[in-house]
């Protein structure tokens, strides 16, 4: 029988004439030499025709599905319009074809279609769920045709899509035969050696396997027949892909996979006796062979969402070998072979509008809720799928905003997010995303999380990250405010007392310390006002008369020092014996006594002392000018500082001895290390010494430069 007749045989009689006309039209296009410019050089007619064969033989829905699959490439090439299709084959066919062509953009936009997210996006964007059936059939047809292609890279790409995208979709719809074919062909192309290794092993053991099956089923056949059941049995070797997965999981060769085959018992029973007869067969078999209760699967009482019904048990057969037994009726077996298509046929779904709607609802339900190897059970309708400009795909809950997406990419991106560009339009932080949106997040270094952002986002991740950032920012503000208050107390020569400060905070109307320091950080409370109240509290505690006026002594300030802008009394005096404040000398510029310096308040509350000519000073001033603190050195107290010098010169004999000799003659100067390298008659290196101040440093540099052969000495 010709393939055309095979397809036509699956079409309702009323659609035969139109279908023949569709074939004639496509054959005319092929005769004109119109070839789809794909990676395999396959003609558009052949590609669509083979897809239709898969639909007719394996899925078998309605003529609408076949017509839409047959004309998709003709429409893509502009040889026929959607309007022409609607005029000749009806509105439903045109609508389905339009939805099918609409998926092209998704495939072009995504960097990787081999992900769970893309699979869910495809389901949500397909519109008409029959699109998924056509795409599955299309993949099967393509995988059958590309066996001998010279384009191996394209073959591998099609195989990956078949394995990671279309096989799971076929599984959800109960199209187990197509699912196994896609998986086996993809393994054949991607893992050629593994595929043929398993295939050869199965061929070698086929005779022994058949003999074992015969011994296993013979007593079952006798007992079931004696019970009056009408049935037939068949052995089924598991797919090569399934065996390969077990080999990898169990780390064994083919011989180590114990359940290479399954026995299927198919009972011919009236609809109202199906369950009773299946359970009767179950009872007979488990009486004969011990069963493994952990591997018992009851899809008879509660069928799968795709309509699959069966009892699966694993029993210990002769020679102590485990054998899987599947028990089902003829109707159940038809559904197991042909998926939801057969399920709809047994349900009596017609080609009417209500029947079509029920059919599409069943497909969507199976795709969104049905069991899957890789997918979660969450409903696609409650999610949106969004692309980055590079094509990366993110899954978010329905109602997610631009800000949610920014935090899904990275916390730093979320913290700096100012909005987004979706297509050619700008979107603010509150904009709710739609599936298929391609979103470019816009950021600014001046942006930071706000309290009201918690009312914008919907995802737990975004809310958690915003709260964390706000908490860190508040902690930093508190540390800055505390350091500012304590520093001004020292500058005014005020003794710090925790108890006095607590009374002061209460007198100022604050219930807790955190709110008090927040008020200072946000400049809602003036530090000078705090000090006024603090001094008044001190006088009260000493029993002195309170006064609203202050003496001039209260305003004794430190001498002005060079450094970043600040209030005149805001000066940190650097003293190694300083109590109550943590400071460190910055390692990037190694300041010493005599250098012009400034302080920079770190996020932990401590202060780093930098030289005013520090190479990092400009960047710090631009990033956080409010963290700068004017600073100066206290009187010299004999403290020594580590200084590293870079020395360059001619590589003369004894140059290292001359350098160390100069240092050894200096009083209260210690050399910590010297590292000199020479090359092509020149030397360069680093010298680290301990000394007291810039005056000693300048003197040392002069003496080193006077050494014969030394060309230059600079401070690092």
Secondary structure per residue as TSV (DSSP state, phi and psi in degrees):
chain	resnum	aa	ss	phi	psi
A	1	X	-	360.0	136.2
A	2	X	-	-70.3	153.7
A	3	X	H	-62.6	-36.2
A	4	X	H	-57.3	-43.7
A	5	X	H	-68.2	-33.9
A	6	X	H	-61.0	-44.5
A	7	X	H	-66.5	-49.2
A	8	X	H	-59.0	-31.6
A	9	X	H	-62.8	-24.0
A	10	X	T	-93.5	4.0
A	11	X	S	-106.3	144.5
A	12	X	-	-59.2	145.2
A	13	X	G	-55.2	-35.2
A	14	X	G	-66.5	-17.2
A	15	X	G	-104.0	-0.7
A	16	X	H	-61.4	-44.7
A	17	X	H	-61.7	-46.4
A	18	X	H	-63.0	-37.0
A	19	X	H	-68.7	-40.4
A	20	X	H	-61.4	-39.3
A	21	X	H	-62.8	-39.5
A	22	X	H	-63.3	-41.7
A	23	X	H	-63.8	-42.1
A	24	X	H	-61.1	-43.0
A	25	X	H	-60.7	-46.7
A	26	X	H	-67.7	-35.5
A	27	X	H	-65.2	-34.5
A	28	X	H	-65.4	-40.8
A	29	X	H	-61.5	-41.7
A	30	X	H	-65.0	-39.3
A	31	X	H	-65.9	-21.8
A	32	X	T	-84.4	3.4
A	33	X	T	79.4	21.9
A	34	X	-	-83.5	114.2
A	35	X	-	-119.2	132.4
A	36	X	-	-65.6	124.9
A	37	X	-	-77.3	66.5
A	38	X	-	-99.8	178.4
A	39	X	T	-70.1	-14.3
A	40	X	T	-107.5	-6.5
A	41	X	-	71.7	22.3
A	42	X	-	-83.0	142.8
A	43	X	-	-72.9	151.3
A	44	X	H	-60.6	-39.9
A	45	X	H	-63.6	-46.9
A	46	X	H	-64.8	-41.9
A	47	X	H	-60.3	-50.3
A	48	X	H	-69.1	-35.3
A	49	X	H	-65.1	-43.5
A	50	X	H	-66.6	-33.6
A	51	X	H	-63.0	-42.1
A	52	X	H	-63.9	-36.6
A	53	X	H	-61.3	-44.6
A	54	X	H	-61.8	-43.0
A	55	X	I	-62.7	-45.5
A	56	X	I	-67.9	-42.8
A	57	X	I	-83.6	-34.6
A	58	X	I	-107.0	-25.4
A	59	X	I	-113.4	-52.9
A	60	X	-	61.8	57.0
A	61	X	-	-88.6	-107.8
A	62	X	-	-125.6	165.5
A	63	X	H	-56.0	-32.1
A	64	X	H	-54.8	-44.0
A	65	X	H	-63.8	-41.8
A	66	X	H	-67.1	-44.8
A	67	X	H	-62.3	-42.7
A	68	X	H	-61.9	-41.4
A	69	X	H	-69.4	-33.5
A	70	X	H	-72.4	-29.1
A	71	X	H	-103.0	0.6
A	72	X	H	-62.1	-42.8
A	73	X	H	-73.9	-31.1
A	74	X	H	-63.3	-39.4
A	75	X	H	-69.9	-41.0
A	76	X	H	-58.2	-37.6
A	77	X	T	-84.7	-0.9
A	78	X	T	77.2	17.4
A	79	X	S	-83.0	-19.1
A	80	X	S	-151.8	148.2
A	81	X	-	-100.9	162.8
A	82	X	H	-60.0	-36.4
A	83	X	H	-62.9	-40.4
A	84	X	H	-62.8	-40.9
A	85	X	H	-62.9	-43.1
A	86	X	H	-63.4	-40.1
A	87	X	H	-65.4	-40.1
A	88	X	H	-90.9	-32.3
A	89	X	H	-123.8	4.1
A	90	X	-	102.0	158.6
A	91	X	H	-65.4	-37.5
A	92	X	H	-64.5	-41.3
A	93	X	H	-64.2	-43.8
A	94	X	H	-63.2	-41.5
A	95	X	H	-64.5	-44.0
A	96	X	H	-62.6	-43.0
A	97	X	H	-64.4	-39.2
A	98	X	H	-62.5	-42.4
A	99	X	H	-64.6	-39.4
A	100	X	H	-62.0	-46.7
A	101	X	H	-67.1	-25.8
A	102	X	H	-66.9	-19.8
A	103	X	T	-77.0	-13.3
A	104	X	H	-56.3	-41.4
A	105	X	H	-63.8	-36.3
A	106	X	H	-61.5	-43.0
A	107	X	H	-68.9	-33.9
A	108	X	H	-73.9	-30.4
A	109	X	H	-81.1	-33.6
A	110	X	-	-83.3	137.4
A	111	X	S	-72.8	-30.4
A	112	X	-	-145.1	119.3
A	113	X	-	-93.6	-0.9
A	114	X	-	-94.3	52.1
A	115	X	S	-135.8	158.8
A	116	X	H	-61.4	-39.1
A	117	X	H	-62.2	-43.6
A	118	X	H	-65.9	-38.6
A	119	X	H	-59.5	-43.6
A	120	X	H	-68.2	-38.2
A	121	X	H	-62.6	-43.0
A	122	X	H	-59.2	-42.1
A	123	X	H	-63.3	-43.8
A	124	X	H	-70.7	-28.6
A	125	X	H	-96.8	-9.4
A	126	X	-	-65.2	-26.6
A	127	X	S	76.8	-85.2
A	128	X	S	-86.6	120.6
A	129	X	T	-65.5	-16.8
A	130	X	H	-68.0	-16.6
A	131	X	H	-57.7	-40.6
A	132	X	H	-62.1	-39.6
A	133	X	H	-62.7	-42.4
A	134	X	H	-64.5	-41.9
A	135	X	H	-64.7	-38.4
A	136	X	H	-63.4	-47.8
A	137	X	H	-61.8	-38.0
A	138	X	H	-62.0	-41.9
A	139	X	H	-66.0	-42.3
A	140	X	H	-61.3	-46.6
A	141	X	H	-60.9	-42.1
A	142	X	H	-65.6	-45.2
A	143	X	H	-62.6	-30.3
A	144	X	H	-72.1	-26.0
A	145	X	H	-94.9	-15.4
A	146	X	-	-100.9	19.4
A	147	X	T	-58.1	-43.0
A	148	X	T	-106.0	17.0
A	149	X	-	-65.6	149.8
A	150	X	S	-86.1	-14.2
A	151	X	-	-89.3	85.1
A	152	X	H	-66.6	-37.2
A	153	X	H	-61.6	-44.6
A	154	X	H	-66.8	-36.6
A	155	X	H	-61.7	-42.5
A	156	X	H	-67.5	-38.4
A	157	X	H	-63.9	-44.8
A	158	X	H	-63.5	-34.9
A	159	X	H	-69.0	-40.6
A	160	X	H	-64.2	-41.4
A	161	X	H	-63.0	-41.2
A	162	X	I	-61.2	-43.4
A	163	X	I	-74.7	-42.1
A	164	X	I	-94.7	-20.6
A	165	X	I	-111.1	-57.7
A	166	X	I	-83.0	-34.2
A	167	X	H	-62.4	-45.6
A	168	X	H	-62.1	-35.2
A	169	X	H	-66.6	-42.0
A	170	X	H	-62.7	-38.2
A	171	X	H	-60.7	-43.8
A	172	X	H	-63.1	-34.4
A	173	X	T	-87.9	4.3
A	174	X	T	78.1	12.4
A	175	X	-	-87.2	66.5
A	176	X	H	-67.1	-32.9
A	177	X	H	-64.8	-45.6
A	178	X	H	-68.1	-37.7
A	179	X	H	-59.6	-45.9
A	180	X	H	-65.9	-38.0
A	181	X	H	-65.8	-42.5
A	182	X	H	-62.3	-43.4
A	183	X	H	-67.0	-42.1
A	184	X	H	-66.8	-44.0
A	185	X	H	-66.3	-38.2
A	186	X	H	-65.2	-39.6
A	187	X	H	-64.7	-38.7
A	188	X	H	-60.7	-39.5
A	189	X	H	-83.8	-34.6
A	190	X	H	-88.8	-35.2
A	191	X	S	-127.4	67.7
A	192	X	H	-55.2	-49.4
A	193	X	H	-65.1	-43.1
A	194	X	H	-63.1	-42.0
A	195	X	H	-59.5	-50.8
A	196	X	H	-74.5	-25.6
A	197	X	H	-63.0	-46.8
A	198	X	H	-67.3	-42.8
A	199	X	H	-61.2	-44.0
A	200	X	H	-64.7	-40.6
A	201	X	H	-62.9	-41.2
A	202	X	H	-65.1	-39.1
A	203	X	H	-65.4	-38.2
A	204	X	H	-65.1	-34.8
A	205	X	H	-99.9	5.6
A	206	X	H	-60.1	-43.9
A	207	X	H	-63.2	-46.6
A	208	X	H	-63.8	-37.2
A	209	X	H	-66.1	-43.3
A	210	X	H	-63.5	-39.9
A	211	X	H	-65.1	-39.5
A	212	X	H	-66.0	-42.7
A	213	X	H	-60.2	-40.3
A	214	X	H	-62.2	-44.1
A	215	X	H	-66.0	-35.3
A	216	X	H	-70.9	-43.8
A	217	X	H	-84.2	-19.1
A	218	X	H	-58.5	-51.7
A	219	X	H	-66.9	-30.1
A	220	X	H	-65.5	-44.2
A	221	X	H	-57.7	-42.9
A	222	X	H	-65.6	-43.9
A	223	X	H	-69.1	-40.5
A	224	X	H	-67.9	-39.1
A	225	X	H	-65.2	-42.5
A	226	X	H	-62.6	-27.6
A	227	X	T	-80.6	-3.9
A	228	X	T	86.1	15.4
A	229	X	-	-85.3	143.2
A	230	X	-	-101.9	122.3
A	231	X	E	-161.2	170.2
A	232	X	E	-141.5	156.8
A	233	X	E	-125.0	150.3
A	234	X	E	-149.0	146.0
A	235	X	E	-92.3	142.1
A	236	X	E	-131.9	116.3
A	237	X	E	-73.6	136.2
A	238	X	-	-66.0	155.9
A	239	X	-	-63.2	152.8
A	240	X	H	-61.0	-38.8
A	241	X	H	-63.4	-42.1
A	242	X	H	-62.4	-41.8
A	243	X	H	-64.7	-40.9
A	244	X	H	-60.8	-41.9
A	245	X	H	-64.0	-41.1
A	246	X	H	-65.5	-38.3
A	247	X	H	-60.9	-43.3
A	248	X	H	-69.4	-41.3
A	249	X	H	-69.0	-39.9
A	250	X	H	-94.2	-5.3
A	251	X	T	57.0	49.4
A	252	X	-	-133.3	167.5
A	253	X	-	-86.2	-178.1
A	254	X	G	-57.0	-40.2
A	255	X	G	-62.6	-22.6
A	256	X	G	-86.2	-7.5
A	257	X	-	-87.2	111.4
A	258	X	S	-78.8	-30.1
A	259	X	-	-103.8	69.8
A	260	X	-	-76.8	-17.3
A	261	X	E	-143.5	164.6
A	262	X	E	-133.2	150.8
A	263	X	E	-103.0	129.2
A	264	X	E	-111.4	123.4
A	265	X	E	-105.9	115.9
A	266	X	E	-113.4	114.4
A	267	X	E	-98.6	135.5
A	268	X	-	-93.4	99.3
A	269	X	-	-134.6	148.3
A	270	X	-	-61.1	154.5
A	271	X	G	-56.4	-40.1
A	272	X	G	-77.6	-7.3
A	273	X	G	-115.3	6.6
A	274	X	H	-58.9	-52.7
A	275	X	H	-63.2	-43.4
A	276	X	H	-62.1	-43.5
A	277	X	H	-71.8	-33.7
A	278	X	H	-65.2	-45.0
A	279	X	H	-68.1	-30.3
A	280	X	H	-64.2	-44.3
A	281	X	H	-63.8	-39.2
A	282	X	H	-59.0	-44.9
A	283	X	H	-64.5	-40.8
A	284	X	H	-64.6	-45.1
A	285	X	H	-68.3	-43.3
A	286	X	H	-70.4	-20.2
A	287	X	H	-73.7	-29.5
A	288	X	H	-83.3	-40.1
A	289	X	S	-128.6	137.6
A	290	X	-	-61.4	139.6
A	291	X	B	-111.1	158.5
A	292	X	-	-99.8	104.1
A	293	X	G	-62.6	-26.0
A	294	X	G	-68.9	-21.4
A	295	X	G	-106.7	17.3
A	296	X	-	-84.3	130.1
A	297	X	E	-125.8	119.5
A	298	X	E	-107.5	90.9
A	299	X	T	-101.8	21.2
A	300	X	T	-91.7	-47.9
A	301	X	T	-69.6	-42.0
A	302	X	S	-128.3	94.1
A	303	X	-	-63.2	159.5
A	304	X	-	-67.6	163.3
A	305	X	T	-62.6	-25.7
A	306	X	T	-87.3	9.9
A	307	X	-	93.1	-3.2
A	308	X	-	-66.6	129.0
A	309	X	-	-130.5	132.1
A	310	X	-	-178.1	158.7
A	311	X	E	-108.7	127.9
A	312	X	E	-116.5	127.9
A	313	X	E	-135.3	153.0
A	314	X	E	-119.0	121.2
A	315	X	E	-120.5	158.9
A	316	X	E	-93.5	105.9
A	317	X	-	-89.9	-165.8
A	318	X	G	-56.9	152.5
A	319	X	G	63.2	21.4
A	320	X	G	55.5	42.8
A	321	X	-	-106.9	135.8
A	322	X	E	-80.2	133.8
A	323	X	E	-130.8	132.2
A	324	X	E	-87.0	133.9
A	325	X	E	-122.5	128.5
A	326	X	E	-111.8	129.1
A	327	X	E	-118.1	123.9
A	328	X	E	-157.5	171.7
A	329	X	E	-97.8	174.5
A	330	X	H	-58.8	-43.8
A	331	X	H	-62.4	-45.7
A	332	X	H	-63.1	-36.4
A	333	X	H	-68.4	-37.5
A	334	X	H	-62.4	-42.8
A	335	X	H	-66.5	-38.3
A	336	X	H	-64.8	-31.8
A	337	X	H	-81.8	-37.1
A	338	X	H	-118.1	8.8
A	339	X	T	66.1	-147.2
A	340	X	H	-63.2	-25.8
A	341	X	H	-58.4	-47.7
A	342	X	H	-68.4	-35.6
A	343	X	H	-60.5	-44.0
A	344	X	H	-63.9	-38.5
A	345	X	H	-62.8	-42.5
A	346	X	H	-71.8	-27.1
A	347	X	H	-76.2	-13.3
A	348	X	T	81.6	25.3
A	349	X	-	-69.6	129.2
A	350	X	-	-99.9	-178.8
A	351	X	S	-85.4	8.8
A	352	X	S	-70.2	170.7
A	353	X	H	-60.5	-44.4
A	354	X	H	-67.0	-36.5
A	355	X	H	-65.2	-40.8
A	356	X	H	-63.9	-41.8
A	357	X	H	-63.2	-39.5
A	358	X	H	-65.5	-41.0
A	359	X	H	-59.2	-48.7
A	360	X	H	-66.8	-36.2
A	361	X	H	-64.1	-39.3
A	362	X	H	-64.6	-41.2
A	363	X	H	-61.6	-50.1
A	364	X	H	-60.8	-41.7
A	365	X	H	-60.8	-43.5
A	366	X	H	-65.7	-40.6
A	367	X	H	-70.6	-35.1
A	368	X	H	-88.3	-32.5
A	369	X	H	-116.4	-17.5
A	370	X	S	-66.6	160.1
A	371	X	-	-60.9	145.1
A	372	X	-	-148.1	155.5
A	373	X	S	-67.8	-39.9
A	374	X	S	-115.9	-22.0
A	375	X	-	-86.5	152.1
A	376	X	-	-77.6	169.7
A	377	X	S	-93.5	8.9
A	378	X	S	-70.8	150.0
A	379	X	-	-77.8	132.9
A	380	X	G	-64.3	-31.4
A	381	X	G	-65.5	-16.9
A	382	X	G	-96.8	16.4
A	383	X	E	-135.2	158.2
A	384	X	E	-125.2	151.8
A	385	X	E	-124.4	122.9
A	386	X	E	-125.4	139.2
A	387	X	E	-97.0	148.1
A	388	X	-	-86.7	167.7
A	389	X	T	-58.0	-26.3
A	390	X	T	-83.3	-5.7
A	391	X	-	97.9	1.8
A	392	X	-	-69.8	143.0
A	393	X	E	-112.9	132.7
A	394	X	E	-121.1	141.0
A	395	X	E	-102.2	126.7
A	396	X	E	-133.5	156.6
A	397	X	E	-68.7	151.2
A	398	X	T	-57.0	138.4
A	399	X	T	92.7	-1.7
A	400	X	-	-64.9	145.8
A	401	X	B	-104.6	174.6
A	402	X	H	-55.1	-40.6
A	403	X	H	-67.4	-37.0
A	404	X	H	-58.3	-45.5
A	405	X	H	-64.2	-39.8
A	406	X	H	-59.8	-44.3
A	407	X	H	-71.2	-27.1
A	408	X	H	-66.4	-32.1
A	409	X	H	-71.8	-54.4
A	410	X	-	-168.8	148.4
A	411	X	H	-59.7	-42.4
A	412	X	H	-64.1	-36.1
A	413	X	H	-65.2	-43.0
A	414	X	H	-62.8	-44.2
A	415	X	H	-62.7	-28.8
A	416	X	T	-103.6	5.8
A	417	X	E	-67.7	132.8
A	418	X	E	-115.6	-10.1
A	419	X	E	158.1	-160.2
A	420	X	E	-154.1	162.9
A	421	X	E	-116.1	117.3
A	422	X	E	-113.6	109.9
A	423	X	T	66.1	-121.4
A	424	X	T	-108.6	13.7
A	425	X	E	-121.1	153.6
A	426	X	E	-90.1	142.5
A	427	X	E	-130.3	139.9
A	428	X	-	-84.5	-179.8
A	429	X	T	-60.7	-31.4
A	430	X	T	-83.3	-8.1
A	431	X	-	-60.8	128.3
A	432	X	B	-85.1	132.9
A	433	X	-	-83.9	152.2
A	434	X	-	-117.5	149.8
A	435	X	T	-56.9	135.3
A	436	X	T	93.4	-9.2
A	437	X	-	-62.9	139.8
A	438	X	B	-105.6	113.9
A	439	X	E	-116.4	125.0
A	440	X	E	-107.0	115.1
A	441	X	E	-77.0	132.0
A	442	X	E	-100.1	136.9
A	443	X	E	-132.4	163.4
A	444	X	-	-145.7	139.1
A	445	X	T	-66.8	-18.2
A	446	X	T	-87.5	-5.7
A	447	X	-	-84.2	148.6
A	448	X	-	-151.7	156.5
A	449	X	-	-60.1	143.5
A	450	X	-	-116.4	157.9
A	451	X	G	-60.6	-37.3
A	452	X	G	-73.5	-8.8
A	453	X	G	-62.7	-27.3
A	454	X	G	-63.2	-23.4
A	455	X	G	-88.1	-6.2
A	456	X	T	-93.8	-40.0
A	457	X	-	-85.1	158.4
A	458	X	-	-119.3	-22.4
A	459	X	S	-84.2	146.4
A	460	X	H	-63.0	-36.5
A	461	X	H	-60.4	-48.2
A	462	X	H	-63.3	-43.9
A	463	X	H	-61.4	-42.2
A	464	X	H	-63.2	-44.2
A	465	X	H	-67.8	-37.0
A	466	X	H	-66.3	-46.4
A	467	X	H	-59.3	-42.1
A	468	X	H	-62.5	-43.9
A	469	X	H	-65.6	-41.4
A	470	X	H	-63.5	-40.3
A	471	X	H	-64.7	-42.6
A	472	X	H	-65.4	-40.2
A	473	X	H	-65.2	-41.9
A	474	X	H	-63.7	-40.9
A	475	X	H	-62.5	-40.0
A	476	X	H	-65.2	-40.5
A	477	X	H	-65.0	-40.3
A	478	X	H	-62.4	-44.0
A	479	X	H	-62.4	-41.0
A	480	X	H	-64.9	-44.9
A	481	X	H	-64.6	-40.4
A	482	X	H	-64.3	-43.5
A	483	X	H	-63.5	-40.7
A	484	X	H	-62.0	-45.9
A	485	X	H	-63.3	-47.2
A	486	X	H	-66.5	-35.2
A	487	X	H	-67.0	-41.1
A	488	X	H	-70.2	-30.3
A	489	X	H	-61.9	-44.1
A	490	X	H	-65.6	-39.7
A	491	X	H	-64.6	-29.0
A	492	X	T	-91.5	4.4
A	493	X	T	64.2	35.1
A	494	X	-	-95.3	134.3
A	495	X	-	-74.4	133.4
A	496	X	-	-84.4	130.4
A	497	X	-	-136.0	122.1
A	498	X	H	-60.9	-42.9
A	499	X	H	-64.7	-43.9
A	500	X	H	-61.8	-40.5
A	501	X	H	-65.5	-39.2
A	502	X	H	-62.5	-41.4
A	503	X	H	-64.8	-37.2
A	504	X	H	-63.9	-43.0
A	505	X	H	-61.7	-41.3
A	506	X	H	-66.9	-40.1
A	507	X	H	-63.3	-29.2
A	508	X	T	-83.3	-3.1
A	509	X	T	92.5	18.0
A	510	X	-	-103.3	136.8
A	511	X	S	-81.9	-27.9
A	512	X	S	-142.3	164.9
A	513	X	H	-66.4	-38.4
A	514	X	H	-60.7	-46.8
A	515	X	H	-62.0	-36.5
A	516	X	H	-61.9	-49.3
A	517	X	H	-70.5	-32.2
A	518	X	H	-60.7	-41.5
A	519	X	H	-62.4	-39.3
A	520	X	H	-66.9	-45.4
A	521	X	H	-62.0	-37.5
A	522	X	T	-87.7	6.4
A	523	X	T	60.7	26.6
A	524	X	S	-82.8	-17.2
A	525	X	S	-130.3	125.5
A	526	X	-	-81.1	132.4
A	527	X	H	-61.9	-37.9
A	528	X	H	-61.7	-35.7
A	529	X	H	-64.3	-41.3
A	530	X	H	-60.4	-44.4
A	531	X	H	-65.6	-35.7
A	532	X	H	-58.1	-50.1
A	533	X	H	-66.2	-39.0
A	534	X	H	-60.9	-45.7
A	535	X	H	-64.5	-38.6
A	536	X	H	-62.8	-39.7
A	537	X	H	-65.6	-37.3
A	538	X	H	-63.3	-45.6
A	539	X	H	-63.6	-37.8
A	540	X	H	-64.1	-41.6
A	541	X	H	-68.9	-28.0
A	542	X	T	-86.7	-3.2
A	543	X	T	80.5	12.6
A	544	X	-	-82.1	157.4
A	545	X	-	-70.5	132.1
A	546	X	-	-73.1	142.8
A	547	X	-	-139.6	143.8
A	548	X	S	-84.1	-11.6
A	549	X	-	-103.8	158.1
A	550	X	-	-123.0	149.8
A	551	X	-	-79.7	163.5
A	552	X	G	-63.6	-24.7
A	553	X	G	-63.3	-26.8
A	554	X	G	-65.1	-19.0
A	555	X	G	-108.6	21.6
A	556	X	-	-65.5	120.8
A	557	X	-	-110.1	161.8
A	558	X	-	-74.7	157.2
A	559	X	-	-61.1	146.0
A	560	X	-	-62.8	142.7
A	561	X	-	-129.4	154.8
A	562	X	S	-69.7	144.2
A	563	X	S	155.6	-176.9
A	564	X	S	-61.1	160.8
A	565	X	-	-64.5	142.1
A	566	X	-	-166.5	173.6
A	567	X	-	-68.4	156.2
A	568	X	T	-62.3	-30.7
A	569	X	T	-91.8	3.3
A	570	X	-	-93.7	70.3
A	571	X	E	-125.7	129.9
A	572	X	E	-95.6	123.8
A	573	X	E	-95.4	119.5
A	574	X	E	-84.2	115.3
A	575	X	-	-141.7	126.4
A	576	X	T	-59.7	-21.8
A	577	X	T	-96.3	9.5
A	578	X	-	-63.0	133.1
A	579	X	-	-108.3	149.8
A	580	X	S	85.8	-2.3
A	581	X	-	-143.1	137.4
A	582	X	-	-98.3	123.2
A	583	X	E	-140.1	155.6
A	584	X	E	-137.5	152.6
A	585	X	E	-83.2	128.4
A	586	X	-	-64.1	137.7
A	587	X	T	-81.5	-13.3
A	588	X	T	-76.4	-26.8
A	589	X	T	-130.7	-6.9
A	590	X	-	47.1	66.0
A	591	X	-	-68.0	149.7
A	592	X	-	-133.8	168.2
A	593	X	B	-56.3	131.0
A	594	X	T	106.5	-23.2
A	595	X	S	-72.2	145.7
A	596	X	-	-72.1	127.4
A	597	X	E	-133.7	167.0
A	598	X	E	-144.9	161.5
A	599	X	E	-104.9	148.1
A	600	X	E	-130.6	119.3
A	601	X	E	-76.4	121.6
A	602	X	-	-81.5	169.9
A	603	X	T	-66.7	-19.6
A	604	X	T	-86.8	-4.1
A	605	X	S	101.3	-17.6
A	606	X	-	-76.4	171.4
A	607	X	E	-121.3	132.5
A	608	X	E	-101.1	131.5
A	609	X	E	-95.2	122.6
A	610	X	E	-119.3	153.0
A	611	X	E	-70.5	148.3
A	612	X	T	-65.8	-22.2
A	613	X	T	-97.9	21.2
A	614	X	-	-60.1	135.7
A	615	X	T	-62.2	-18.5
A	616	X	T	-94.5	-3.4
A	617	X	H	-60.9	-45.0
A	618	X	H	-63.4	-42.7
A	619	X	H	-64.1	-39.7
A	620	X	H	-66.9	-37.8
A	621	X	H	-66.7	-37.3
A	622	X	H	-71.5	-35.6
A	623	X	H	-75.8	-43.8
A	624	X	-	-150.1	73.4
A	625	X	G	-62.9	-25.1
A	626	X	G	-72.0	-10.4
A	627	X	G	-93.1	-1.2
A	628	X	E	-76.5	141.3
A	629	X	E	-131.4	128.4
A	630	X	E	-67.3	142.3
A	631	X	E	-146.4	154.3
A	632	X	E	-150.0	162.5
A	633	X	E	-81.6	145.6
A	634	X	-	-74.7	-178.8
A	635	X	S	-61.5	147.1
A	636	X	-	-61.8	131.0
A	637	X	-	-123.3	19.0
A	638	X	-	80.2	10.1
A	639	X	-	-70.0	138.7
A	640	X	-	-101.3	146.9
A	641	X	E	-124.6	150.2
A	642	X	E	-84.6	128.3
A	643	X	E	-129.8	135.6
A	644	X	E	-112.9	130.8
A	645	X	E	-115.0	143.7
A	646	X	E	-103.2	125.2
A	647	X	E	-120.6	134.9
A	648	X	E	-132.3	141.3
A	649	X	E	-177.8	-170.4
A	650	X	E	-80.6	144.6
A	651	X	-	-84.5	76.4
A	652	X	-	-89.1	155.6
A	653	X	T	-61.0	130.8
A	654	X	T	78.9	16.3
A	655	X	H	-63.3	-38.2
A	656	X	H	-65.4	-41.3
A	657	X	H	-62.1	-39.3
A	658	X	H	-64.2	-39.5
A	659	X	H	-67.4	-47.4
A	660	X	H	-66.9	-29.5
A	661	X	H	-65.1	-41.8
A	662	X	H	-61.3	-43.3
A	663	X	H	-69.9	-39.4
A	664	X	H	-64.4	-22.9
A	665	X	T	-82.7	-10.5
A	666	X	S	-83.5	134.2
A	667	X	T	-76.7	146.1
A	668	X	T	50.7	40.5
A	669	X	-	-132.9	127.1
A	670	X	E	-120.4	128.0
A	671	X	E	-87.7	124.8
A	672	X	E	-94.2	-34.9
A	673	X	E	-163.4	157.0
A	674	X	E	-146.3	134.8
A	675	X	E	-139.1	109.1
A	676	X	E	-120.3	131.4
A	677	X	E	-119.4	142.3
A	678	X	E	-121.6	148.8
A	679	X	E	-162.1	126.4
A	680	X	T	53.5	42.5
A	681	X	T	82.9	2.6
A	682	X	E	-119.8	155.2
A	683	X	E	-128.1	153.4
A	684	X	E	-149.9	151.9
A	685	X	E	-178.3	-176.6
A	686	X	E	-123.7	142.7
A	687	X	E	-128.4	125.3
A	688	X	E	-113.9	127.0
A	689	X	E	-132.1	161.5
A	690	X	E	-108.3	124.9
A	691	X	E	-148.6	174.7
A	692	X	S	-90.1	-36.9
A	693	X	B	-159.8	179.5
A	694	X	H	-68.5	-27.5
A	695	X	H	-65.6	-46.1
A	696	X	H	-63.4	-37.5
A	697	X	H	-62.9	-46.5
A	698	X	H	-61.0	-39.4
A	699	X	H	-65.4	-40.9
A	700	X	H	-64.4	-42.1
A	701	X	H	-62.0	-41.2
A	702	X	H	-60.8	-44.8
A	703	X	H	-66.6	-38.1
A	704	X	H	-67.6	-37.1
A	705	X	H	-66.6	-24.8
A	706	X	T	-79.2	-10.0
A	707	X	S	-68.7	135.7
A	708	X	T	-61.8	129.5
A	709	X	T	96.6	-20.0
A	710	X	E	-78.7	122.2
A	711	X	E	-94.4	-36.7
A	712	X	E	-155.9	144.7
A	713	X	E	-134.8	122.2
A	714	X	E	-131.1	152.2
A	715	X	E	-81.6	134.5
A	716	X	-	-84.5	360.0
